[in-house]
Amino acid sequence: MTRIFREFKVEARVGKPQVSYRETISAEVTHVEKYHRMIAGKEHSATITIRVKPLPRGQGNTFSSTLRRARLARGSS
């Protein structure tokens, strides 16, 4: 920061960064997105569904997937 002060004559308050707000999930939401593309003459498509829902305070974040590997492998050949 001293270079900024010295070379550019900038006056700035320097200190520990502060978080001015936090975002949280307040309600359960489900979103579906569909993907379709032609790449090298082959059609590629996918449907993705994402669901987010609030957890009790202090529980942190969790991730789970319902993707079955057998279905992915069958569709990728």
TAMONOR-V598444 format. One record per pair of residues at least 6 apart in sequence whose C-alpha atoms are under 7 Angstrom apart, sorted by sequence separation. I is the first residue (numbers start at 1). J is the second residue. If there is no record, write none. Layout:
I,J
I,J
This chain:
4,10
5,11
37,43
38,44
37,44
36,44
37,45
36,45
35,45
36,46
35,46
34,46
35,47
34,47
33,47
34,48
33,48
32,48
33,49
32,49
31,49
32,50
31,50
30,50
31,51
30,51
29,51
30,52
29,52
28,52
29,53
28,53
27,53
28,54
27,54
25,53
26,54
25,54
